[in-house]
Amino acid sequence: MPSWDAPEEFLPSIATVEEATQASLARQMVRADALDTKSGLILGASGVILAILANQIAGLQEARDFTRYAAGGSFALLTIAVLCALRSLWIRSFDHPPGPQHLHDNYLMHPPGWTRLRVLDTQLLAHKKNDGILKDKAHWLLRAMSTFVAGVVVLAVALGYNLLVVQGSHVHTRPHRHRQVETSERSPQVLTPNVTQQSSSLWRSE
């Protein structure tokens, strides 16, 4: 008669299922760490760019409307990227059973085969729960990445517009000012009213 002391007699594949479940849980942990690393990178990069923008926005008061609006849009997008990255990092309730204390409190007095089966059930439930957690982390990470890229692109467009259009217009207007100065220097001098009065007085004295 099968006994819980030797569960392989009536559950011949229990060892295979245990190994596959534990390996899948380990892969979930690796994926969670990778998602957290990417979220941390986006959080750090967005924070650095936001700090630079915060210092430069005050100096954009004299810039054209498009440059100011684009810089403000980039600031908003990067702020959303920071919030999404923080939301992805905030999801930390990752489960990797069984815990030693849980095994001691619930399975110490039970047969080994029964304990193995219950632990396997717990791991399967945790695997399903972790899948949902990983999907949420990946979802918020994708939002953070998309808004970060959009913010960087908008910022690049604003800087390119300011460099090519605004700075270029200043460069083109400078030669005209020099020409105006040269023409004013070359223009003939006109007799002042004092000179004309002196000449008329000389004629009268004669």
Buried (B, 14 or more C-beta within 10 A) or exposed (E): EEEBEEBEEEBEEBEEBBEEBBEBBEEBEEBBEEBBEBBEBBBEBBBEBBEEBEEEBEEBEEBBEBBBBBBBBBBEBBBBBBBBBBBBBEBEEBBBBBEEEEBEEBBEEEBEBEBBBBBBEBBBEBBEEBEEBBEBBBBBBEBBBBBBEBBBEBBEBBBEBBEEEBEEEEEEEEEEEEEEEEEEEEEEEEEEEEEEEEEEEEEEEE
